[in-house]
């Protein structure tokens, strides 16, 4: 039996594909390449465990049903989504169609074949943390964009299939993930953007005053957590966070990367209403259920990413 990875040509998706293949799993990938490139999968294309890559869209219900019928997947890692906050504010319908209807199509196909679904959500569904308490899975929810709202809706829909149909479901909320293969343009993550601008001797641009904080998770640690969650029977019906338990302000991140405050520039925030000012993860549930904890420090991850960008010349 094979495993399906939706959005598998994307940043986190390709690392999940790598992890699965290294663990001897047969993998099928579907991706519409709206926020990814086929080149991300080049490393695996001739591997005997890499069964098929399909350029398709999870909104295509008939195709999804045919794909599930062809392979009878034992599990599906569902990452295909509209992921851009600003785009969701400008075109909320895209978030709804991709993140809610697309998830519904996956769930319906999974229900027919009793396929376990590992739904990869987002920490952006949470309200801000206070100064002393990291964000646990019980933390207050506050979706401040159609992106966050649609991802939360997808989670609730998935849980309804767990409770209503006894479909095996796991909900994951990784915190801000970074590393090789992440986009380094304005559609990418802040760590990749900052490192790329450092390499190009450009100023690092900070939206707002830079006091907002993030808990940055290295991508291979993230993929390890996601794959472990799929193998965990105690995780069915659970929502599980993953992060390092350490946050850093964006201004301190910029200083860590570039080391020179003169190379930092502050600019007007393009969606301040959707900014979460403090994100720090309580990862105790992941440690308990998965025996997981991140292995890569932020400093180590930044160095790996910088070396990769220099070699890749992206």
C-alpha positions in Angstrom: 0.0 0.0 0.0 1.2 3.5 -0.8 1.1 6.8 1.1 -0.3 10.0 -0.5 1.2 13.4 0.2 -0.9 16.3 -1.1 1.1 19.4 -1.7 4.1 17.1 -1.7 6.2 19.3 -4.1 6.0 22.1 -1.6 8.5 23.1 1.1 7.4 20.9 4.0 5.8 18.3 1.7 9.1 17.4 -0.1 10.8 16.8 3.2 7.9 14.5 4.3 8.3 12.6 1.0 12.1 12.2 1.7 11.4 11.0 5.3 8.8 8.4 4.1 11.0 7.1 1.3 14.0 6.8 3.6 11.7 4.7 5.9 10.8 2.4 3.0 7.3 3.8 2.3 5.8 3.9 -1.2 4.9 7.5 -2.0 2.5 9.2 -4.4 2.5 13.0 -4.6 -0.2 15.3 -5.9 0.4 19.1 -6.3 -1.0 21.7 -8.5 2.4 23.7 -8.4 0.6 26.9 -7.4 3.1 27.5 -4.6 5.7 24.9 -5.4 8.0 23.6 -8.1 8.4 20.1 -9.5 12.2 20.5 -9.2 11.8 20.0 -5.4 11.1 16.3 -6.1 14.0 15.8 -8.5 16.0 13.9 -5.9 13.3 11.2 -5.6 12.0 10.8 -9.2 14.0 7.7 -10.0 13.6 6.1 -6.6 11.7 2.7 -6.7 9.5 3.8 -3.7 8.5 7.0 -5.5 5.4 5.7 -7.3 3.9 8.7 -9.1 3.8 12.5 -9.2 0.5 14.0 -10.4 0.0 17.6 -11.3 -3.6 18.0 -10.1 -5.7 19.9 -7.7 -7.4 18.7 -4.5 -10.5 20.7 -5.5 -11.0 18.2 -8.4 -13.2 15.7 -6.5 -13.5 13.2 -9.3 -9.8 13.0 -9.8 -9.2 12.6 -6.1 -11.7 9.7 -5.9 -10.0 8.0 -8.9 -6.5 8.4 -7.3 -7.7 6.8 -4.0 -9.4 4.0 -5.9 -6.2 3.3 -7.9 -3.9 3.1 -4.9 -6.1 2.4 -1.8 -3.8 4.5 0.3 -3.1 3.5 3.9 -2.5 7.1 4.9 -2.7 10.6 3.4 -0.5 13.5 4.5 -2.7 16.5 3.6 -0.7 19.7 3.1 -2.2 21.1 -0.1 -3.6 24.5 0.8 -3.7 28.2 0.1 -1.1 29.5 2.5 -0.6 33.2 1.9 -2.2 35.5 4.6 -2.2 38.6 2.4 -3.7 36.7 -0.6 -6.4 35.3 1.7 -7.4 38.8 2.8 -7.6 40.0 -0.8 -9.3 36.9 -2.2 -10.9 35.0 0.7 -12.8 32.7 -1.7 -9.5 31.1 -2.7 -8.8 30.1 0.9 -12.3 28.6 1.3 -12.1 26.6 -2.0 -8.6 25.3 -1.4 -8.6 24.7 2.3 -12.1 23.8 3.1 -13.5 22.2 -0.1 -10.1 20.6 -0.9 -10.0 19.1 2.5 -13.6 17.9 2.2 -12.7 16.1 -1.1 -9.8 14.4 0.6 -11.9 13.4 3.6 -14.7 11.9 1.4 -12.2 9.8 -0.6 -10.5 8.7 2.6 -13.8 7.7 4.1 -14.5 5.4 1.2 -11.2 3.6 1.7 -10.7 4.1 5.4 -7.5 6.0 4.8 -5.8 7.7 7.8 -5.6 11.4 7.2 -2.8 13.5 8.8 -4.0 17.1 8.4 -1.2 19.6 8.6 -2.7 22.8 10.0 -1.1 26.0 11.2 -0.2 27.8 14.4 -1.8 30.9 13.0 -5.2 29.8 14.3 -4.1 30.8 17.8 -4.5 34.0 19.8 -1.2 35.6 20.9 0.6 34.1 23.8 1.2 36.1 27.0 4.7 36.8 28.2 5.0 33.7 30.5 2.8 31.0 29.0 3.7 29.1 25.7 0.8 28.1 23.4 -0.6 24.7 24.1 -3.3 22.9 22.2 -5.8 24.3 24.7 -4.9 27.9 24.0 -7.5 30.3 22.8 -8.3 30.3 19.1 -8.4 33.6 17.2 -8.2 33.3 13.4 -7.3 36.8 12.1 -7.4 36.1 8.4 -9.4 33.9 6.0 -6.3 31.8 5.7 -6.3 31.0 9.4 -10.1 30.7 9.4 -10.2 28.3 6.5 -7.5 26.1 8.0 -9.3 26.0 11.3 -12.5 25.1 9.5 -10.7 22.3 7.7 -9.5 20.9 11.1 -13.0 21.0 12.6 -14.4 19.3 9.4 -11.7 16.6 9.7 -12.5 16.0 13.4 -16.2 15.6 12.5 -15.2 12.7 10.3 -13.2 11.2 13.2 -16.2 11.4 15.6 -19.0 10.9 13.0 -17.5 8.2 10.8 -14.6 6.8 13.0 -12.2 7.9 10.3 -8.6 7.9 11.6 -7.6 11.6 11.8 -4.6 13.4 13.3 -4.5 17.2 13.4 -1.0 18.8 13.5 -0.1 22.5 14.1 3.6 23.1 13.4 5.0 26.5 14.3 7.0 28.6 12.0 9.0 26.2 9.9 12.2 27.1 7.9 15.0 25.4 6.1 16.3 24.3 2.6 13.7 24.4 -0.2 11.7 27.2 1.4 11.0 30.1 -0.9 13.3 33.1 -0.3 11.1 35.7 -2.0 8.2 37.6 -0.4 6.0 34.4 -0.5 8.5 32.5 1.6 9.3 32.4 5.3 11.1 35.2 7.1 14.2 33.2 7.9 14.8 32.3 4.3 14.0 35.8 3.1 16.5 37.3 5.6 19.3 34.8 4.8 18.8 35.4 1.0 19.0 39.2 1.4 22.1 38.8 3.6 23.8 36.8 0.9 22.8 39.4 -1.7 24.1 42.3 0.5 20.6 43.8 0.6 18.9 45.3 3.6 16.7 43.0 5.7 13.2 44.4 5.7 11.1 44.2 8.9 7.3 44.7 8.8 6.3 46.9 11.8 8.6 47.4 14.7 10.1 43.9 14.8 8.9 43.1 18.3 6.7 40.3 17.1 8.1 36.9 18.1 8.1 33.5 16.4 9.1 30.0 17.4 11.2 28.7 14.5 11.2 25.0 13.8 13.8 23.4 11.4 12.1 21.6 8.6 13.6 18.2 9.0 12.5 18.2 12.7 9.1 19.2 11.5 8.9 16.4 8.9 10.0 13.9 11.6 7.2 15.1 13.9 4.6 14.8 11.1 5.7 11.2 10.1 5.8 10.1 13.8 2.3 11.4 14.3 1.1 9.3 11.4 2.5 6.2 13.1 1.0 7.0 16.6 -2.2 5.1 17.5 -2.7 7.3 20.6 -2.8 10.4 18.4 -6.0 9.6 16.6 -8.5 12.5 17.1 -5.8 14.6 18.7 -4.5 18.1 17.9 -0.7 18.3 18.4 1.6 21.3 18.3 5.3 21.3 17.4 7.9 23.9 18.0 11.1 24.4 19.9 9.6 26.1 22.9 11.8 29.1 22.3 10.7 32.3 20.6 12.8 35.2 19.2 11.7 38.6 18.0 12.0 39.4 14.4 14.4 42.2 15.1 16.7 39.8 17.1 16.4 37.2 14.3 17.6 39.9 11.8 20.5 40.7 14.1 21.4 37.1 14.5 21.5 36.6 10.7 23.1 39.8 9.5 24.9 41.0 12.6 24.7 44.6 11.6 21.8 46.9 12.6 22.6 49.3 9.7 21.5 46.5 7.3 18.0 46.4 8.8 15.2 48.5 7.5 11.7 48.9 9.0 8.7 49.2 6.7 5.0 49.6 7.0 3.2 46.4 7.8 0.9 45.2 4.9 -1.6 43.3 7.1 -1.1 44.5 10.8 -4.6 43.4 11.7 -3.6 39.7 11.1 -0.3 39.9 12.9 0.2 37.7 15.9 2.6 39.5 18.2 3.9 36.5 20.2 4.1 32.9 19.1 5.9 30.4 21.3 5.0 26.7 21.3 4.3 24.4 24.2 5.5 21.1 22.7 4.9 18.9 25.7 2.1 17.0 24.1 4.3 16.1 21.1 7.1 15.0 23.5 4.7 12.8 25.5 2.7 11.2 22.6 5.4 11.0 20.0 8.6 10.9 22.0 9.6 13.7 19.8 11.6 16.9 20.3 13.5 19.1 17.9 17.1 18.4 17.4 18.2 21.5 15.5 18.9 24.8 17.2 18.0 28.0 15.4 21.6 28.9 15.0 22.4 25.5 13.5 19.4 25.6 11.2 20.3 29.1 9.9 23.8 27.9 9.0 22.4 24.9 7.2 20.0 27.1 5.3 22.6 29.7 4.4 25.0 27.0 3.0 22.2 25.5 1.0 21.1 28.8 -0.5 24.7 29.6 -1.5 25.1 26.2 -3.2 21.7 26.4 -4.8 22.1 30.0 -6.0 18.3 30.5 -5.7 
